[in-house]
């Protein structure tokens, strides 16, 4: 029987570079790794493509999908917009031996672990953390998509999310885009050859990558 697919869950504060490094990882492993596109009720940002970056849907449709149990997890961000991970493609990928790549927040991971315990043995969790909040603020300002109030909210949220870093199998301390990609590739190469989940294999170790270099920490 073919090996079942794994579920790679990527978290980290807004602006830390999750989407960019995941896009490059997908380009390197196009046959065995597929991104699960998040659904959201927010409007597209400049340059975002529907069905590629996100699936942009209206709130009524999103609420209908919730009622039909079509999401693996979902959340309401800042009381404004909904984000949700569709369940069907994840389960299909697992059955067909294809690895799934999900970008979700820390609460989304908590919800998956709580409600879908049968997925835990297939999950690999990775948190991308900024060197410090000043670096993250510079990245958010450079993105140019946040109002002053939104920037404050993003940084506040980042401080909260970073408290959950010990809940993850791997931590990447973000450097350049190239360094982060080296770290992600190293993790993916390791997990492609490992049977079972990262959590079962490395606990109680937390693997930290800094500038592409592995630093195991207890």
C-alpha atoms as one frame of an Amber mdcrd trajectory, in Angstrom:
protein
   0.000   0.000   0.000   1.301   3.460  -0.877   2.344   5.739   1.963  -0.362
   8.146   3.015   0.164  11.852   2.482   1.210  14.161   5.297  -0.259  17.498
   6.324   2.288  20.306   6.684   0.860  23.143   8.759   2.648  26.494   8.581
   1.944  29.288  11.073   3.488  32.625  11.936   2.642  36.302  12.288   1.382
  38.293   9.311   4.306  39.723   7.366   6.838  37.074   8.366   6.958  35.648
   4.838   4.871  32.465   5.079   3.240  32.801   1.665   6.487  33.573  -0.140
   8.488  30.670   1.265   5.575  28.267   0.756   5.209  29.366  -2.870   8.881
  28.600  -3.509   8.635  25.246  -1.719   5.701  24.275  -3.926   7.734  25.142
  -7.011  10.507  22.786  -5.854   8.150  19.869  -5.123   5.257  20.272  -7.598
   4.288  16.605  -7.863   4.221  15.487  -4.236   3.191  18.685  -2.398  -0.031
  20.619  -2.950  -1.208  23.809  -1.294  -4.641  23.821   0.297  -6.066  27.206
  -0.636  -7.688  29.032   2.272 -11.162  30.508   1.829 -11.684  34.054   3.078
 -14.337  36.732   3.101 -11.885  39.608   2.865 -11.268  41.434  -0.402  -8.208
  40.539  -2.507  -5.074  42.621  -2.024  -3.320  43.995  -5.126  -1.739  41.138
  -7.032  -3.636  38.350  -5.279  -5.299  35.794  -7.554  -8.583  34.108  -6.658
  -8.112  30.352  -6.291  -4.338  30.709  -6.027  -3.604  32.976  -3.079  -7.048
  32.559  -1.487 -10.539  31.538  -2.475 -12.441  34.790  -2.060 -16.086  34.178
  -1.154 -18.849  36.231   0.435 -19.835  35.849   4.071 -23.165  34.154   3.314
 -21.380  31.397   1.380 -18.778  31.023   4.104 -21.451  30.601   6.784 -23.214
  28.042   4.585 -19.985  26.018   4.369 -19.646  26.155   8.167 -23.146  24.744
   8.561 -22.263  21.961   6.118 -19.042  21.047   8.043 -16.880  21.733   5.022
 -14.004  23.318   6.951 -11.176  21.603   8.768 -10.877  24.785  10.815 -12.040
  28.373  10.505 -11.693  31.630  12.351 -12.995  35.183  12.412 -10.110  37.654
  12.362 -10.507  40.961  14.197 -14.269  40.427  14.089 -14.213  41.388  10.408
 -13.213  38.599   8.069 -13.538  34.811   8.067 -10.735  32.449   7.066 -11.225
  28.697   6.694  -9.381  25.579   5.520 -11.477  23.288   3.293 -11.523  19.706
   4.524 -12.185  17.685   1.362  -8.883  18.304  -0.489  -6.846  17.548   2.647
  -8.501  14.157   3.133  -8.246  13.381  -0.579  -4.513  14.180  -0.618  -3.870
  11.960   2.403  -5.601   9.007   0.730  -3.678   9.485  -2.522  -0.237   9.865
  -0.936   0.031  13.589  -1.683   1.351  15.966   0.965  -0.780  18.997   1.813
   0.576  22.436   2.667  -1.657  24.571   4.894  -1.116  28.110   6.150  -3.205
  28.582   9.291  -3.032  30.572  12.521  -2.230  29.207  15.970  -5.885  28.878
  16.958  -6.577  26.913  13.801  -3.978  24.352  14.837  -5.515  24.137  18.306
  -8.920  23.469  16.731  -7.612  20.779  14.390  -5.872  18.971  17.244  -9.049
  19.152  19.295 -11.610  18.092  16.701  -9.622  15.908  14.267  -7.394  13.768
  16.464  -7.225  11.081  13.758  -5.115  13.518  11.690  -2.420  14.015  14.340
  -0.240  11.138  13.109  -0.146  12.710   9.639   0.630  16.284  10.771   3.929
  18.186  10.677   3.772  21.650  12.258   6.137  24.527  11.485   6.172  28.024
  12.997   8.005  30.865  11.235   9.023  33.500  13.768  10.616  36.920  13.141
  13.980  37.793  14.654  12.136  40.420  16.657   9.032  42.592  16.420  10.992
  45.537  14.997  11.948  43.456  11.961   8.339  42.336  11.588   7.099  45.930
  11.776   9.522  46.930   9.005   8.224  44.117   6.797   4.598  45.074   7.412
   5.302  48.734   6.621   7.123  47.727   3.427   4.092  45.671   2.372   2.049
  48.871   2.417  -1.282  47.145   2.936  -1.916  48.129   6.557  -3.454  51.276
   7.999  -1.783  52.676  11.148  -4.521  51.053  13.214  -4.160  47.787  11.306
  -0.400  47.794  11.866  -0.871  48.130  15.623  -3.383  45.275  15.546  -1.047
  43.065  13.522   1.844  43.588  15.949  -0.398  42.945  18.931  -1.591  39.734
  17.304   2.010  38.717  16.529   3.001  39.002  20.198   0.086  36.753  21.098
   0.807  34.169  18.391   4.479  33.895  19.325   3.464  32.561  22.744   2.343
  29.354  21.011   5.665  28.585  19.353   6.387  25.621  21.669   3.294  23.854
  20.306   5.085  23.271  16.983   7.424  20.519  15.812   9.748  22.909  14.021
  10.579  26.597  14.366  12.178  28.714  11.639  13.718  31.988  12.791  13.148
  34.045   9.656  16.127  35.506   7.847  16.271  36.177   4.134  13.819  34.506
   1.785  16.600  32.209   0.563  17.543  31.177   4.109  13.931  30.454   5.019
  13.531  28.321   1.890  16.643  26.306   2.808  15.112  25.661   6.223  11.745
  24.638   4.758  13.369  22.335   2.214  15.434  20.670   4.954  12.305  20.020
   7.020  10.351  18.723   4.052  13.158  16.437   2.884  13.436  14.993   6.395
   9.702  14.412   6.753   9.281  12.853   3.314  11.481   9.949   4.435  10.079
   9.651   7.966   7.229   7.294   8.765   4.540   8.748  11.048   4.363  12.262
  12.466   7.114  14.670  13.434   5.634  15.027  16.911   5.920  11.298  17.602
   9.452  11.164  16.248  11.097  14.213  17.787   9.241  14.855  21.057  10.348
  16.320  23.426  12.757  18.052  21.047  11.885  21.240  19.251  13.895  21.681
  16.071  14.858  25.296  15.406  16.279  26.514  12.110  18.278  29.748  12.050
  19.511  30.941   8.658  19.075  27.447   7.254  21.034  25.770  10.056  19.423
  23.200  12.376  19.687  23.844  16.129  18.003  21.094  18.202  16.813  22.436
  21.553  15.299  20.688  24.558
